[in-house]
C-alpha cells in the first residue's frame, strides 16, 4: 500500500538531474527501486483502481531508464510519471490523467499534450456550437480544486469570435493541473488521496476529449474508406518479357 514519498526520493531525482550517467546511478540503484519505483508502482495501482471497470482504460508507470524520446546525452529520467488513460497507440495524442514526481515535488491532473491539429479544430468548432457546459466544467474545477489551465500555445493565434473562448482557442494542447511541494502531503498518504480526488473530478474532461478523438479517428477512417471506393485501383503495368532469348 502506498504510504508516501520521501526526501531521499526527491534528492535522488535531483542527483540524476545533475549526474545523468551510469557511474552515479548504479551505486544508488537500490534507492531508486525502494524509494521511487516501488512507491510509484503502488500509487499507480491505487490511482487506477476506480477506473479498472471502465472499458478501454489502462495505466502505466514509467521507468527511469532511457528511451527513444531522450536526448542522446541523457540516460535517465529526473521526472517519474504515472498515466491513466484510454488505450491508444500515441500516448501524447490522447487525453490522459497523469501524475509526475520530480525534484520539485508532484504535479498531477489532466492533459492532452500533442493532439492532432484536426482534434483541436473539432474541439474549437464544438465550443462555438455550445460552449457553456465545457466552460462551466472547467471553471468549477479551477475554483473547487485550485487547478491551473495550461498547454502549449499557437505562435500565431487562432481567430476567436467569442472573447470568453479565447483562452481555449490559443491552445494547441490543453491541461488542467495542480502542483504539490509541501513535505507534509508528499511524504504521506495525503498525496494519493488528493490525486485520486482530482482524477475523479477530471474524468468528465478526459471523457470529453476522448470522445472528440474517437470522432476524429472515425471520420478519418470513413474518409479513407470513401476514397478507396471512389478512386479506381491503379493499373499494374506488367513488364513484358523480351522476344529474344538471351545467352548468359
GIFENNOR-V888358 format. One line per field, one symbol per residue. phi: phi as a letter, one per 40 degrees, with the letter a starting at -180 (. if undefined). burial: 1 if it has 9 or more other ideal C-beta (glycine too) atoms within 8 Angstrom, else 0. A space follows every 50 residues. Layout:
phi->???
burial->???
This chain:
phi->.cbhcaccccccccccdcbcaccccdcbdccdcccbcccccccdccccdc bcccdgcaaabcbccdbccccdcbbbcbbbabbbaccacbccbbcacbbb bbdchbbaibabcbccdccccccccccccabddcccccccccccbgcbcb hcbccbcccbcbdccccccccbabababbbbcddcdcacdccccccccdc ccdccccdcccccccccccccccccccccccccccbcccccccbcbbb
burial->01011000111111111001000110010011101111111111111100 10000011101101000000000011110111111101000011111111 11101111111110100011011101110010011011001100101110 10000000010100110111111111110100001111011101111110 111011011101101100010000000000000000000000000000
